[in-house]
Amino acid sequence: MIFGRKSEKLTAELEQLEFRLEELETAEAAQAATEPAQTDSKRRTRPARKPLPEDLPREVVTHLPPHTSCPDCGGVMGQFGEDVSEQLERIPATYKVIRHVRPKFACAACERVIEAPAPARPIDNGLPGPGLLAHVLVSKYADHLPLYRQSQIFAREGIDLERSTLAGWVGAASELLATLVDEIRTHVLDASKIHADDTPVPVLAPGNGKTKTGRLWTYVRDDRPAGYSTPPAVWFAYSEDRKGEHPRRHLKDFKGALQADAYSGFHHLYGDGAIYEVAWWAHTRRKFHDIHVVHRSPTTTEALARIGALYGIEEQIRGKPAGLRSSIRQDRARPLLDDLRQWMDKTLRSLSSKSETAGAIRYALSHWRALTRYVDDGLLEIDNNAAERALRAVAIGRKNYLFMGSDSGGQRAASLYTLIGTAKLCELDPAFYLRTVLATIPDHPINRIQELLPWTVAASLQHDTSQAA
């Protein structure tokens, strides 16, 4: 069970572990390749290989023995079976040029000329088709490949596309997709509970060539853990700093529960009661955990165990209806919280006021109402994992580029993270989603824009699949 370490730190640790595992497995495979073949009884057990997808094209290569007559007696041999094995191969990326030809017709009687209208393109008079443009966007914002690296990859494949050309495509695409981002924003803020968090991003400051620190804010609507079928979505917003005026502007139309950390910029949102604070226990647990790592003590051990018991209850009710979650929390979590409060009050009196453990306890007690609010409402969560998961893509991407080129670049990133993140929440391949939308949106009626939202596309895809079945 993971208790909400900062997403950036957690991601870095996981990446290091994966890298070390990759190196160990590679070394093991290299050693095995140099050793004599082993019998089945001596061969090391490996995880079962997953079957290759059935929808992949199959190329059958039949290997016949050099002779079909018996090597012992020369008799005619008949086939009685066959051994079949499969090998996965990669075909290098292929490109094609679509030539749009529009024949012209002239009237012999009056010289009237007609021809078919030019087909709509994602970028007016632009070179990229929907698939290529979607590939560039997903490579940059989902696979974290900066445009200059993409340009180098295209060059290796024989296509000359300058970084500046790709940048122009990204800018034009973000403008084209802006209406969808606005619709997702509206959907997120229509919720009665959202998860919020933010992370720093380096941005090139104009004029002096130095970088400043901008912020990407994430707001997530995801009620699936409480058994709701409302489409999940995430909206990203960019700001040039971390002033509290930004979340105030972002959430001016929102009313309900805000699951967020104790950032002071959120505090002014709770004044009139339209928005109420729901704190997360992972943040409280982290304070005890950090002390425990350096100075293990019976107090930190007990605090972590008590908080862990609360998470154990949540594991058992995830995905259950909100009413049932609330009932179980009242029966099982409420008594644990009451005991925890009494234990903290008693323990605090026995500690030095200057100790770090006392500071962790005071933090919990000062936020007690916000920390325990989740028990009374089955829609609420014990932590803010939804927002931290959304920010992991930003944390990974930040390692692959030195900085964003401008504030407008931060705004474009927020738009594309919104579309890609929401597609993932709706269990859509982001490349498929963007390719579908970019092929349709240029001449799609604006009053039917909701047909192109990720959850609508996902529902349509499921319907088509069920019909085919």
Secondary structure, 3 states (H helix, E strand, C coil): CCCCCCHHHHHHHHHHHHHHHHHHHHHHHHHHHHCCCCCCCCCCCCCCCCCCCCCCCCCCCCCCCCCCECCCCCCECCCCCCCCCCCCCCCCCCCCCCCCCCCCEECCCCCCEECCCCCCCCCCCCCCCHHHHHHHHHHHHCCCCCHHHHHHHHHHCCCCCCHHHHHHHHHHHHHHCHHHHHHHHHHHHCCCEEEEEEEEEEEECCCCCCEEEEEEEEEEECCHHHCCCCCCEEEEEEECCCCCHHHHHHCCCCCEEEECCCCHHHHHHHCCCCEEEECCHHHHHHHHHHHHHHCCCHHHHHHHHHHHHHHHHHHHHCCCCHHHHHHHHHHHHHHHHHHHHHHHHHHHHHCCCCCHHHHHHHHHHHCHHHHHHHHHCCCCCCCCHHHHHHHHHHHHHHHHCCCECCHHHHHHHHHHHHHHHHHHHCCCCHHHHHHHHHHHHHHCCHHHHHHHCHHHHHHHHHHHHHHHC
